Each structure stands twice: as structure tokens, then as C-alpha cells.
Amino acid sequence: MNTPHRPFPLYRTIMMAISAVLLVWIVVVYVQQRAEERLPILRDAPPFSLPSLDGDTVSLTRTSGRIRLLYFFFASCPDVCPVTTQMLTRVQPLLGDAFGTRVLFLMATIDATRDTPEQLRVFAERYQIEGRGWVWLRGDEQQAHAVAESYGIAVAKDKKTGAYVHANTIVLIDDKNRVRKRYVGSTFDPNVIRADVQTLLAE
């Protein structure tokens, strides 16, 4: 009677070894892909505390647990601030229900003298901005400039005209108070911000 053929032990050992190597390779590729999808941690976000239009004190600590886009601007800006603000209004609907609950836009004026509460409300109405996700911050000049500079955003004032020049930058801060990305304010793609925010929300 013929004995049924059975695989040699060496063959089984080789196949198990190959399978183990393939499994390790799959895990390594998956981990690398996940790492590439993550946004780098650039630095800890500098602490700040600025008054809002409602009279509350808004700070890094009090807003922790949410994703924040921090933007320094002034309402009488003749060029980049209006464009950047308009583009931020295009980001809002892309964030869906997360906006206002898990995501905040922190809009900090660097010109508190001219940006009175009424002027800031007019500015918001001009761009049809509404919703609790928009937080308007209005500290005095020294406060605002100090916070901006702590985030690496240069601010300068023309002593003759009183006009401001500043780095037009939006800072992305995660829910653990870490800076994850910086965007050039007038040229960013709203869909890129949406994708980045969603990446942070999924962490």
C-alpha cells in the first residue's frame, strides 16, 4: 500500500518563516504609513491669556481639549487679513459638526485701539461670520504683540501712520496644546486644513 505523501518538516519550517517575515513587513509598512499620516509636533504651544469680546478670559488652558486655528489680524488691514479671513470662512463648513465643539478659530486682533468691539462685530458681519466656533480676542497692544511674537509671528507698527505689518500666519494647535502646523494665511488650501484637522481629531 502506498503511503500518502506528507510535506517534509523542513518545507513547513521554511513556509512558516516566510509567513512570519511577510507579517512583520506588513506591520512595518502599516506603522510607517500611519507615521507619515501624522502631523509632526513642532513645539509646545506658548501659553496665552486674552480677553474676548464677551468679556471672558480666553486662554490656551481653557481651550485645551479642542483643535484651534490661531490667527493674528487687524480689521483695517488693506490686503492679506481680509483674504485670509474669507478663506477661513470656507474652511468652517468643511468641518461639519466638529466646528464649534471640537474645533475653534481664535481671531486675535493686534490693533485693539482701532479694533473696538463694535468694529470687530462689523468686520465679522462683513464676512457673514457667525457661530460659537469663532472666538474674537482683543487684548491691549502689548498683550497681543507679546502673544504673537511668542508664536514666532512678527508684528511691527509704522509710527507715522499707525499701520501694522505682520507675518500672515495661521497656527494649528492640537487638543494637547502643541503646535502641529503653520499656514501662510493668504495662500492656504481650505481642503488641506480640513484634512489636517481631521487627522488631529482622529488621533
C-alpha positions in Angstrom: 0.0 0.0 0.0 1.3 3.4 -0.9 1.9 5.8 2.0 0.3 9.3 1.4 2.8 12.0 0.7 3.4 14.4 3.5 5.3 17.7 3.4 8.8 17.5 4.8 9.3 19.2 8.2 11.9 21.5 6.5 9.4 22.7 4.0 6.9 23.6 6.7 9.6 25.4 8.6 10.6 27.4 5.6 6.9 28.4 4.9 6.3 29.4 8.5 9.5 31.5 8.4 8.4 33.2 5.1 4.9 33.9 6.6 6.4 35.4 9.7 8.7 37.7 7.6 5.7 38.8 5.5 3.7 39.5 8.6 6.5 41.7 10.1 6.9 43.5 6.7 3.1 44.3 6.6 3.2 45.6 10.2 6.2 47.8 9.4 4.7 49.2 6.3 1.4 50.0 8.2 3.2 51.7 11.0 5.3 53.8 8.5 2.1 54.8 6.7 0.4 55.8 9.9 3.5 57.8 10.9 3.5 59.6 7.6 -0.1 60.5 8.0 0.5 62.1 11.4 1.4 65.7 11.6 4.7 66.4 13.3 4.8 68.1 16.7 6.6 71.3 16.1 6.7 72.6 19.7 4.6 73.1 22.8 2.1 76.0 22.2 3.1 79.0 24.3 0.6 79.9 27.0 -1.6 83.0 26.5 -4.5 84.7 28.1 -6.5 87.4 26.2 -10.0 88.9 26.8 -12.8 88.1 24.4 -15.4 90.5 23.1 -17.8 89.0 25.6 -15.5 90.0 28.5 -14.4 86.4 29.2 -10.7 85.5 29.5 -9.7 83.0 26.8 -6.5 81.1 27.4 -4.6 78.2 26.0 -5.5 76.1 29.0 -9.2 77.0 29.0 -9.5 76.0 25.3 -7.5 72.8 25.6 -9.2 69.6 24.5 -10.1 71.2 21.2 -8.3 71.8 17.9 -7.5 75.5 17.4 -6.6 77.7 14.5 -5.0 80.9 15.8 -4.8 83.9 13.6 -3.5 87.4 14.4 -5.0 90.1 12.2 -6.4 93.7 12.3 -9.7 94.8 10.9 -8.4 97.8 8.9 -5.8 95.6 7.1 -5.9 96.6 3.5 -4.7 93.3 1.9 -3.9 89.9 3.5 -6.2 89.9 6.5 -9.5 90.1 4.5 -8.3 87.4 2.1 -7.3 85.1 4.9 -10.5 85.7 6.8 -12.6 85.0 3.8 -10.7 81.7 3.2 -11.3 80.7 6.8 -15.0 81.1 6.2 -14.6 78.5 3.5 -13.0 76.1 6.0 -15.8 76.3 8.5 -18.4 74.3 6.6 -15.9 71.7 5.7 -15.5 70.8 9.4 -19.2 69.9 9.8 -20.4 69.3 13.4 -16.9 69.4 14.8 -16.7 73.2 14.3 -17.6 75.0 17.5 -17.5 71.8 19.6 -14.1 70.2 18.8 -12.6 72.9 16.6 -12.2 76.7 17.3 -11.0 79.6 15.3 -9.2 82.1 17.6 -9.1 85.5 15.9 -6.8 87.8 17.8 -6.5 91.5 16.8 -3.2 93.2 17.1 -4.8 96.7 16.9 -7.0 97.0 19.9 -7.0 100.8 19.7 -8.9 100.9 16.4 -10.5 97.4 16.6 -13.1 98.3 19.1 -15.7 95.6 19.9 -18.1 97.3 17.5 -15.5 97.4 14.7 -14.8 93.7 15.2 -18.5 92.9 15.0 -18.8 94.9 11.8 -15.8 93.0 10.5 -17.4 89.7 11.3 -20.7 90.7 9.7 -18.9 91.8 6.5 -17.8 88.2 6.0 -21.0 86.7 7.3 -19.2 85.1 10.2 -21.3 83.6 12.9 -21.3 80.6 15.2 -19.7 79.8 18.5 -16.6 78.4 16.8 -15.3 81.9 16.1 -13.6 83.4 19.2 -12.7 87.0 18.9 -9.8 88.1 21.1 -9.0 91.7 21.9 -6.1 92.3 24.4 -4.2 95.6 24.5 -1.4 96.2 22.1 1.4 95.0 24.4 -0.5 91.8 25.3 -1.4 90.9 21.7 2.0 91.6 20.3 3.7 89.5 23.0 1.5 86.5 22.3 2.0 86.9 18.6 5.8 87.0 19.0 5.7 84.0 21.3 4.3 82.1 18.4 7.0 83.4 16.0 4.7 85.9 14.3 6.5 89.2 13.8 4.5 92.4 14.3 5.6 95.9 13.5 3.9 99.3 13.7 4.6 102.3 11.5 5.0 105.2 13.9 3.9 107.8 11.4 0.8 106.1 10.0 -0.1 103.8 12.8 -0.4 101.0 10.3 0.7 97.5 11.1 2.8 94.9 9.3 2.7 91.3 10.5 3.5 87.8 9.4 0.3 86.5 7.9 0.4 83.1 9.5 -2.2 80.7 10.9 -1.1 78.4 13.7 -2.7 74.9 14.1 -2.7 73.9 17.8 -3.9 70.4 18.8 -6.1 69.4 21.7 -3.0 68.8 23.9 -1.7 72.3 23.4 1.0 71.5 20.8 1.8 73.4 17.6 1.4 71.0 14.7 1.5 73.2 11.6 1.7 76.7 10.3 0.0 78.0 7.2 0.7 81.0 5.0 -2.6 82.9 5.6 -3.4 84.2 2.1 -2.4 81.1 0.1 -3.5 78.0 2.0 -5.9 75.5 0.6 -9.1 75.1 2.8 -9.2 71.4 2.0 -5.6 70.9 3.3 -6.7 72.5 6.7 -9.8 70.3 6.7 -7.6 67.2 6.2 -5.1 68.3 8.8 -7.8 69.0 11.4 -9.4 65.6 10.7 -6.1 63.9 11.2 -5.8 65.5 14.6 -9.3 64.7 15.5 -8.6 61.0 14.8 -5.5 60.8 17.0 
